[in-house]
Amino acid sequence: MGTPHRFASLLPFALLALPTVAQNGPPDGFPGFPGGGFPGGPGGRGPMNETIEVLARFDADKNGRLDADERTLAREWLKENRPQRGGPGGPGGPGGPGGPPGFGPEGEGEDTADRHGKQVAPTDVKHHADAGLFDPDIVRTIFLEFPNADWFEELTAFYRTDVEVPAKATVDGKVYENVGAGFRGNTSFMMVRGKKKSFDLSFDFVNEDQTLLGARNLDLINANGDPSLVREMVHGWLANQFVPAPRTALMRVVVNGEDFGVYVAVQQFDKEFLDDHFGSKKGDRFKVPPDFGGNGGLRYLGDEPAAYKRSYQLKSKDNDAAWQGLVDLCAVLEQTPADRLEAILPQHLDVDGALMFLAIDNAVGDDDGYHSRASDYLLYRDPSGRFHPLARDNNEILLGARGGRGPGGPGAGGPPGGGAQGRQGPPDGGQPGGGPPGGGPGGRGGPGGRGGGPGSAATTPLGMATRADRPLLRRLLEVPAWRERYLADLRAIAQAMDEAKVAPRLQAWHDLIDPLMAVDVHSPQGYQAFANSFAKDENGKPGARSLLAVVAQRRKVILDDAAMAGDWPTVGDAKGQMVTGDDGAPALRVSCKADGAGSALLFVGQGAFGAFTAVPMTAGTGGAFTAVAKVAADVKTVRWYVEVKAANSPHVATAPVGNGAMPFVWKAKAAKADKK
């Protein structure tokens, strides 16, 4: 028991003259573009990722997908009926080749629309059939074959619709027929001027039993704005040490025989994700799309679920209990008195996981996360009714190293903390509804580059702790015990960001993809920007604009902060076993050893889900602590962790480091009758 681990293992389309928008989208224009604004951003009023429902209108045989003739009719209809904005599209224009016309501002990086990658065949690449899908030490190649030569135009036409285009995929020599494909993303689609768009693949598009190494769905990310191509990999590697988070892998993509270079494969938020990280496929899955309005940050919007359906998307089966649970969580966050929060909130929220989620978001300075936008993340409501916030879309972390983009010192936009022209949010106590973060001079993409460098989202451990429009962060940190655990989480993450640990990982990824990047004609930023992300100076130290230098800068900002001053305890050798108590009832007996601790608590959760109960531990000699907690006789899963408090400061330490976000787990052995 001494080893921490995770648990094993469309609505019908109304026949209207104009397309409807899923998830209660705006009625006055293209989804996310009311008033002609960029989706969810300045000029817009809501979240991105809303979808035009086209499928039911053209699915003549009612098989849930469109064949070639049906897609031809749908494309013609979209040309006439998709609301437009802005000027011309087409190759090299706003939004990249093929339109739809007027999508987004002018793209970033080089225009690669007219370039052609080299031809690659399945026999030209190494197979990795024995490796897991998210093995970080390999680069798999996926071959996608579309039936039409104009596959790019077709996928572009169906972008932001509910239509998938069938393709044949070949991976490690195995052929997967009828894989549903579509372009995905917001800026990764609209701001890339060439053909290297991000893909969303559904391996169970036709055959519900077809998976790619267990994955029914897979995102292939083009790493827009990240010339290193490994920021998403860094997040997956770092976050999964402490909290459930999307797993990642490097994958080369070949389309109709043409090399499109390296992508990042990202685990999708589906039932398989839940089973992988939580040991259950049950529960409700919410996606919180990018929303500069801040309403997706768990703000209380009243008692009616309808008010929340613009800012939250329920990706699992729609049900009233899920929406009511979300309303209740937001109400508890906003309305519970501070002295009652510690008792009430854990019944609605995985507080330990939320603290670690926020700590990761802060530590890596995610420019698309909770601190920066109060959106662009995930929510899992488990079978007990508690919510778990989870990260998503993590390629815009550690933005101080963008391969030399823009003026302004180390990385684009200057040193940590940004400045008047960086992308910082309003000061502590800023009010909601004030527009996008960084509303000052320059803003996003103004003078000084895109963003304020590392820490543009949160410059210090407690720098945004009183933001009125960040209720999850603000309310959790109002509780002294949770604030200290948050600081301990940040400290643990910063320690994991030590150069001795990060440098080998980054070098390994560089060496894996460097030969592929050298021949990638579709890379928007090009090979030199990639090389700059890993550059070293004349003394062999990380270059000022390198990704490793930014990791070091961010780590220093955390560890040198005044909130981290004082004595820190350590705890280890945590052991637990199920025993029979004096009264004959089962109990969990736990022991640990701590240094510099004045007191300790054992936190016990009975069952696979639910809140923890704190049990005081008894101090012994030599820093030893012990406790015994009664367990219900019918409980088959017990989760637990230990927290020790310093004798001479308020600081704490936990074992395991992931505390309740990734606790120790005891599971009863199944009886023979239970085995299948």
Solvent accessible surface area in square Angstrom, and as a share of the most:
residue,aa,sasa,rsa
1,M,78,0.35
2,G,43,0.41
3,T,99,0.58
4,P,59,0.37
5,H,81,0.36
6,R,49,0.18
7,F,23,0.09
8,A,60,0.46
9,S,91,0.59
10,L,144,0.72
11,L,140,0.70
12,P,115,0.72
13,F,13,0.05
14,A,47,0.37
15,L,140,0.70
16,L,94,0.47
17,A,88,0.68
18,L,107,0.53
19,P,16,0.10
20,T,37,0.21
21,V,31,0.18
22,A,21,0.16
23,Q,61,0.27
24,N,85,0.43
25,G,17,0.16
26,P,7,0.04
27,P,134,0.84
28,D,73,0.38
29,G,30,0.29
30,F,11,0.05
31,P,8,0.05
32,G,1,0.01
33,F,11,0.05
34,P,2,0.01
35,G,77,0.74
36,G,38,0.36
37,G,7,0.07
38,F,41,0.17
39,P,5,0.03
40,G,4,0.03
41,G,4,0.04
42,P,90,0.56
43,G,56,0.54
44,G,17,0.17
45,R,160,0.58
46,G,4,0.04
47,P,1,0.01
48,M,5,0.02
49,N,20,0.10
50,E,5,0.02
51,T,34,0.20
52,I,0,0.00
53,E,12,0.05
54,V,0,0.00
55,L,26,0.13
56,A,39,0.30
57,R,61,0.22
58,F,31,0.13
59,D,9,0.04
60,A,85,0.66
61,D,83,0.43
62,K,152,0.65
63,N,64,0.33
64,G,46,0.44
65,R,70,0.26
66,L,4,0.02
67,D,70,0.36
68,A,59,0.45
69,D,110,0.57
70,E,15,0.07
71,R,6,0.02
72,T,79,0.46
73,L,109,0.54
74,A,0,0.00
75,R,47,0.17
76,E,92,0.41
77,W,36,0.13
78,L,6,0.03
79,K,138,0.58
80,E,147,0.66
81,N,30,0.15
82,R,11,0.04
83,P,41,0.26
84,Q,93,0.41
85,R,70,0.25
86,G,69,0.66
87,G,41,0.40
88,P,111,0.70
89,G,24,0.23
90,G,19,0.19
91,P,95,0.60
92,G,15,0.14
93,G,14,0.14
94,P,40,0.25
95,G,0,0.00
96,G,0,0.00
97,P,4,0.03
98,G,40,0.38
99,G,1,0.01
100,P,9,0.05
101,P,66,0.42
102,G,3,0.03
103,F,11,0.05
104,G,7,0.07
105,P,62,0.39
106,E,115,0.52
107,G,11,0.11
108,E,24,0.11
109,G,38,0.37
110,E,76,0.34
111,D,59,0.31
112,T,1,0.00
113,A,7,0.06
114,D,121,0.62
115,R,92,0.34
116,H,143,0.64
117,G,7,0.07
118,K,110,0.46
119,Q,133,0.59
120,V,10,0.06
121,A,41,0.32
122,P,54,0.34
123,T,129,0.75
124,D,97,0.50
125,V,27,0.15
126,K,155,0.66
127,H,87,0.39
128,H,29,0.13
129,A,70,0.54
130,D,153,0.79
131,A,22,0.17
132,G,46,0.44
133,L,12,0.06
134,F,40,0.17
135,D,37,0.19
136,P,50,0.31
137,D,81,0.42
138,I,24,0.12
139,V,21,0.12
140,R,3,0.01
141,T,10,0.06
142,I,0,0.00
143,F,11,0.05
144,L,0,0.00
145,E,75,0.34
146,F,13,0.05
147,P,96,0.60
148,N,48,0.25
149,A,104,0.81
150,D,55,0.28
151,W,21,0.07
152,F,4,0.01
153,E,72,0.32
154,E,3,0.02
155,L,1,0.01
156,T,1,0.01
157,A,24,0.19
158,F,9,0.04
159,Y,3,0.01
160,R,41,0.15
161,T,18,0.10
162,D,23,0.12
163,V,7,0.04
164,E,56,0.25
165,V,2,0.01
166,P,29,0.18
167,A,5,0.04
168,K,67,0.28
169,A,0,0.00
170,T,11,0.06
171,V,3,0.02
172,D,29,0.15
173,G,45,0.44
174,K,121,0.51
175,V,74,0.42
176,Y,10,0.04
177,E,95,0.43
178,N,68,0.35
179,V,0,0.00
180,G,0,0.00
181,A,0,0.00
182,G,16,0.16
183,F,13,0.05
184,R,40,0.14
185,G,10,0.09
186,N,19,0.10
187,T,23,0.13
188,S,13,0.08
189,F,0,0.00
190,M,3,0.01
191,M,30,0.13
192,V,1,0.01
193,R,53,0.19
194,G,1,0.01
195,K,53,0.22
196,K,2,0.01
197,K,0,0.00
198,S,0,0.00
199,F,1,0.00
200,D,50,0.26
201,L,0,0.00
202,S,13,0.09
203,F,0,0.00
204,D,39,0.20
205,F,36,0.15
206,V,57,0.33
207,N,76,0.39
208,E,126,0.56
209,D,110,0.57
210,Q,29,0.13
211,T,40,0.23
212,L,1,0.00
213,L,84,0.42
214,G,43,0.42
215,A,13,0.10
216,R,69,0.25
217,N,30,0.16
218,L,0,0.00
219,D,17,0.09
220,L,0,0.00
221,I,14,0.07
222,N,4,0.02
223,A,4,0.03
224,N,5,0.03
225,G,3,0.02
226,D,1,0.00
227,P,2,0.02
228,S,0,0.00
229,L,9,0.05
230,V,0,0.00
231,R,0,0.00
232,E,6,0.03
233,M,2,0.01
234,V,6,0.03
235,H,5,0.02
236,G,6,0.06
237,W,66,0.23
238,L,2,0.01
239,A,1,0.00
240,N,21,0.11
241,Q,78,0.35
242,F,12,0.05
243,V,10,0.05
244,P,8,0.05
245,A,1,0.01
246,P,7,0.05
247,R,58,0.21
248,T,12,0.07
249,A,3,0.02
250,L,1,0.01
251,M,1,0.00
252,R,22,0.08
253,V,0,0.00
254,V,1,0.00
255,V,2,0.01
256,N,61,0.31
257,G,21,0.20
258,E,29,0.13
259,D,4,0.02
260,F,1,0.00
261,G,1,0.01
262,V,0,0.00
263,Y,0,0.00
264,V,0,0.00
265,A,0,0.00
266,V,12,0.07
267,Q,22,0.10
268,Q,33,0.15
269,F,27,0.11
270,D,17,0.09
271,K,106,0.45
272,E,38,0.17
273,F,1,0.00
274,L,0,0.00
275,D,41,0.21
276,D,35,0.18
277,H,2,0.01
278,F,16,0.07
279,G,36,0.35
280,S,23,0.15
281,K,94,0.40
282,K,148,0.63
283,G,30,0.28
284,D,15,0.08
285,R,26,0.10
286,F,0,0.00
287,K,34,0.14
288,V,0,0.00
289,P,0,0.00
290,P,3,0.02
291,D,4,0.02
292,F,23,0.10
293,G,34,0.33
294,G,4,0.04
295,N,51,0.26
296,G,0,0.00
297,G,0,0.00
298,L,0,0.00
299,R,44,0.16
300,Y,58,0.22
301,L,49,0.24
302,G,25,0.24
303,D,96,0.50
304,E,120,0.54
305,P,34,0.21
306,A,73,0.57
307,A,45,0.35
308,Y,0,0.00
309,K,51,0.22
310,R,73,0.27
311,S,4,0.03
312,Y,0,0.00
313,Q,8,0.03
314,L,15,0.08
315,K,105,0.45
316,S,21,0.14
317,K,175,0.74
318,D,95,0.49
319,N,51,0.26
320,D,123,0.64
321,A,57,0.45
322,A,0,0.00
323,W,7,0.03
324,Q,80,0.36
325,G,12,0.12
326,L,0,0.00
327,V,3,0.02
328,D,52,0.27
329,L,0,0.00
330,C,0,0.00
331,A,19,0.15
332,V,22,0.12
333,L,0,0.00
334,E,56,0.25
335,Q,111,0.49
336,T,13,0.08
337,P,80,0.50
338,A,58,0.45
339,D,124,0.64
340,R,121,0.44
341,L,0,0.00
342,E,90,0.41
343,A,57,0.44
344,I,53,0.27
345,L,0,0.00
346,P,23,0.15
347,Q,108,0.48
348,H,49,0.22
349,L,0,0.00
350,D,10,0.05
351,V,8,0.04
352,D,8,0.04
353,G,4,0.03
354,A,0,0.00
355,L,0,0.00
356,M,0,0.00
357,F,10,0.04
358,L,0,0.00
359,A,0,0.00
360,I,4,0.02
361,D,9,0.05
362,N,1,0.01
363,A,0,0.00
364,V,1,0.00
365,G,1,0.01
366,D,5,0.02
367,D,1,0.00
368,D,7,0.03
369,G,4,0.04
370,Y,0,0.00
371,H,2,0.01
372,S,5,0.03
373,R,10,0.04
374,A,0,0.00
375,S,0,0.00
376,D,2,0.01
377,Y,2,0.01
378,L,8,0.04
379,L,0,0.00
380,Y,0,0.00
381,R,47,0.17
382,D,2,0.01
383,P,72,0.46
384,S,59,0.38
385,G,19,0.19
386,R,11,0.04
387,F,1,0.01
388,H,13,0.06
389,P,2,0.01
390,L,4,0.02
391,A,15,0.11
392,R,27,0.10
393,D,44,0.23
394,N,2,0.01
395,N,11,0.06
396,E,3,0.01
397,I,0,0.00
398,L,1,0.01
399,L,2,0.01
400,G,1,0.01
401,A,0,0.00
402,R,0,0.00
403,G,9,0.09
404,G,35,0.33
405,R,63,0.23
406,G,37,0.36
407,P,93,0.59
408,G,36,0.34
409,G,41,0.39
410,P,44,0.28
411,G,0,0.00
412,A,0,0.00
413,G,9,0.09
414,G,4,0.04
415,P,67,0.42
416,P,48,0.30
417,G,17,0.17
418,G,20,0.19
419,G,37,0.35
420,A,81,0.63
421,Q,78,0.35
422,G,7,0.07
423,R,5,0.02
424,Q,63,0.28
425,G,27,0.26
426,P,54,0.34
427,P,108,0.68
428,D,78,0.40
429,G,35,0.34
430,G,11,0.11
431,Q,126,0.56
432,P,46,0.29
433,G,64,0.62
434,G,71,0.68
435,G,43,0.41
436,P,38,0.24
437,P,13,0.08
438,G,9,0.08
439,G,71,0.68
440,G,41,0.39
441,P,95,0.60
442,G,30,0.29
443,G,10,0.10
444,R,78,0.28
445,G,54,0.52
446,G,18,0.18
447,P,83,0.52
448,G,16,0.15
449,G,12,0.11
450,R,10,0.04
451,G,0,0.00
452,G,0,0.00
453,G,1,0.01
454,P,0,0.00
455,G,0,0.00
456,S,4,0.02
457,A,6,0.04
458,A,2,0.01
459,T,39,0.23
460,T,47,0.27
461,P,2,0.02
462,L,54,0.27
463,G,23,0.23
464,M,18,0.08
465,A,17,0.13
466,T,77,0.45
467,R,4,0.02
468,A,28,0.22
469,D,11,0.06
470,R,7,0.02
471,P,0,0.00
472,L,0,0.00
473,L,3,0.01
474,R,47,0.17
475,R,13,0.05
476,L,0,0.00
477,L,7,0.03
478,E,69,0.31
479,V,6,0.03
480,P,86,0.54
481,A,44,0.34
482,W,11,0.04
483,R,74,0.27
484,E,21,0.10
485,R,11,0.04
486,Y,0,0.00
487,L,5,0.03
488,A,14,0.11
489,D,3,0.02
490,L,0,0.00
491,R,66,0.24
492,A,17,0.13
493,I,0,0.00
494,A,0,0.00
495,Q,73,0.32
496,A,8,0.06
497,M,5,0.02
498,D,42,0.22
499,E,85,0.38
500,A,78,0.61
501,K,113,0.48
502,V,4,0.02
503,A,28,0.22
504,P,80,0.50
505,R,37,0.13
506,L,6,0.03
507,Q,79,0.35
508,A,39,0.31
509,W,1,0.00
510,H,36,0.16
511,D,81,0.42
512,L,57,0.28
513,I,0,0.00
514,D,33,0.17
515,P,83,0.52
516,L,33,0.16
517,M,3,0.01
518,A,60,0.46
519,V,64,0.37
520,D,15,0.08
521,V,49,0.28
522,H,0,0.00
523,S,7,0.04
524,P,13,0.08
525,Q,29,0.13
526,G,14,0.13
527,Y,87,0.33
528,Q,119,0.53
529,A,13,0.10
530,F,0,0.00
531,A,28,0.22
532,N,46,0.24
533,S,0,0.00
534,F,34,0.14
535,A,41,0.32
536,K,128,0.54
537,D,57,0.30
538,E,159,0.71
539,N,116,0.59
540,G,45,0.44
541,K,126,0.53
542,P,33,0.21
543,G,11,0.10
544,A,67,0.52
545,R,81,0.30
546,S,2,0.01
547,L,0,0.00
548,L,24,0.12
549,A,13,0.10
550,V,1,0.00
551,V,3,0.02
552,A,48,0.37
553,Q,42,0.19
554,R,0,0.00
555,R,62,0.23
556,K,130,0.55
557,V,39,0.22
558,I,0,0.00
559,L,52,0.26
560,D,90,0.47
561,D,33,0.17
562,A,90,0.70
563,A,25,0.20
564,M,11,0.05
565,A,71,0.55
566,G,53,0.51
567,D,80,0.41
568,W,41,0.14
569,P,2,0.01
570,T,79,0.46
571,V,28,0.16
572,G,29,0.27
573,D,79,0.41
574,A,9,0.07
575,K,118,0.50
576,G,10,0.10
577,Q,101,0.45
578,M,45,0.20
579,V,31,0.18
580,T,101,0.59
581,G,23,0.22
582,D,165,0.85
583,D,95,0.49
584,G,52,0.50
585,A,34,0.27
586,P,39,0.24
587,A,3,0.02
588,L,0,0.00
589,R,121,0.44
590,V,0,0.00
591,S,42,0.27
592,C,3,0.02
593,K,118,0.50
594,A,14,0.11
595,D,102,0.53
596,G,49,0.47
597,A,23,0.18
598,G,47,0.45
599,S,56,0.36
600,A,6,0.05
601,L,61,0.31
602,L,0,0.00
603,F,24,0.10
604,V,6,0.04
605,G,0,0.00
606,Q,80,0.36
607,G,21,0.20
608,A,40,0.31
609,F,33,0.14
610,G,15,0.14
611,A,30,0.23
612,F,34,0.14
613,T,90,0.52
614,A,49,0.38
615,V,34,0.19
616,P,101,0.64
617,M,17,0.08
618,T,95,0.55
619,A,67,0.52
620,G,49,0.47
621,T,125,0.73
622,G,80,0.77
623,G,27,0.26
624,A,29,0.23
625,F,9,0.04
626,T,65,0.38
627,A,10,0.07
628,V,79,0.45
629,A,7,0.06
630,K,143,0.61
631,V,8,0.04
632,A,49,0.38
633,A,93,0.72
634,D,119,0.62
635,V,28,0.16
636,K,131,0.56
637,T,13,0.08
638,V,0,0.00
639,R,11,0.04
640,W,0,0.00
641,Y,1,0.00
642,V,0,0.00
643,E,15,0.07
644,V,0,0.00
645,K,98,0.42
646,A,7,0.05
647,A,65,0.50
648,N,125,0.64
649,S,20,0.13
650,P,74,0.47
651,H,6,0.03
652,V,8,0.05
653,A,18,0.14
654,T,15,0.08
655,A,9,0.07
656,P,13,0.08
657,V,73,0.42
658,G,4,0.04
659,N,0,0.00
660,G,8,0.08
661,A,10,0.08
662,M,20,0.09
663,P,12,0.07
664,F,7,0.03
665,V,11,0.06
666,W,57,0.20
667,K,109,0.46
668,A,41,0.32
669,K,197,0.83
670,A,58,0.45
671,A,58,0.45
672,K,181,0.77
673,A,100,0.78
674,D,79,0.41
675,K,132,0.56
676,K,246,1.04
